[in-house]
Amino acid sequence: MKIDDITKNTLDKLNAMPAEELIKWAFDNFGDRAAIGTSFQLTGTVIIDLASKHFRKFRVFTIDTLRLHQETYDAIKASEKKYGLAVERFTPDEGTLKRMVDRFGEYLFFTDKAKQEYCCFVRKVEPNKRALKTLDVWITGLRKDQSDYRKTVPKASLVEEDGRKILKLAPLAEWSMEKIWRYIKENNLPYNKLFDKGYDSIGCIICSTPLVKGGPPRSGRWRWFHEEDDKKECGIHTNTVRE
Ligand code: SF4
């Protein structure tokens, strides 16, 4: 199948599919032009396991900002070992990163929102754009109950990336955290141990911290900024325009 073959009817059909069927459809129809993009949080863990029920080889990529927690690097290794995967790592462009750090320092994200967004662009968004150039179907771990911003996320949509259409999937969009935990425990999956230390949303060291008790899921992110927790995004999922 080609990306241009995807019609409104196809999207309707995909939006009605359960998670496992949707993941299978993606790899059956697009092969290596489909990939799971994950930061090795709990949803990524579940999606990889669901894919492994049908395929021995499938693409998984991650954005390594070079500032990830050791527990995240451990989770990547554990998944690679369990499923025999070679997770593709996309890292920041060396020259751009050096120029940013030389000019503003390693910890520029404390100063103001614009510099945090600049750092996220260099370390996350640009490497993610490079990853997206290699695929037609981007399988993500977005869920509706992660934040107000994400509550309308569809399971399947066409997005535009650098003038090109991509099919963006969120197979677990409707899964609750309870359902995800149940799946992980029942199937004895390896998971990022930061979730045992109070974290609920994981990104870079310093910028992601354990959850504020009783707070919204993304309240542990950039906690020195007094913006609404529900609107905190690094840009990976805001730069692609939904059709
Ligand atoms: S989360 Fe923090 S360190 Fe990571 S890319 Fe964004 S601002 Fe930079």
Residues whose N, C-alpha, C, O or C-beta is under 5 A from the ligand:
A	BS01	SF4	T65 R67 F109 Q116 C119 C120 R123 K124 G203 C204 I205 C207
